Amino acid sequence: MAIIPLSELEKDVSALIHTIVPSDIFGELDELVGRRLSDLGFSQGMLLTMLSTGPTGKGPYAVRLGNQSQFALREAEANKILCERIA
């Protein structure tokens, strides 16, 4: 299966988090943003489900993690999280 950014998941699709990748958009804060996402539960192997996307199909992205926590992410944050759809 293909590894894609969380931002490319469709509504009601579940996926497993593969990794959190660096992004130039956050500049020197990138490592901190990645650590914060990990602290919130966005870690390798975690199941997530896309609950909804913004009105244009872009952010914010509402997701539910396997531990039942729910978050809204901006597009830049969602692009850092690479995942694999569950068939």
C-alpha positions, 0 to 999 in steps of 0.5 A: 500500500502507498504511504500518503500524507494524512491530508490526502485521506478521505472522510471516514477512512482509517489509516495507520500512522507510518511516521512524522516527517520534517517540513520546511514550513515550520522552519526552526520550530519543525522539531518542536511541532513534530514532538508535540504531535507525537506527545498528542498520540500521533505516533507510528502504528497508531490507528486514526480515522478522518472524521471531516475536512474543511469546506474546500477539502483542505484543512482543518482536518478532524481526526480521531486517534485509536485511543479515542482522542479527537483533534483538528489539524491544520494542513501543514500539520496534517502533511507532516503525518504520513500514513497507510490506508487500511483496506 
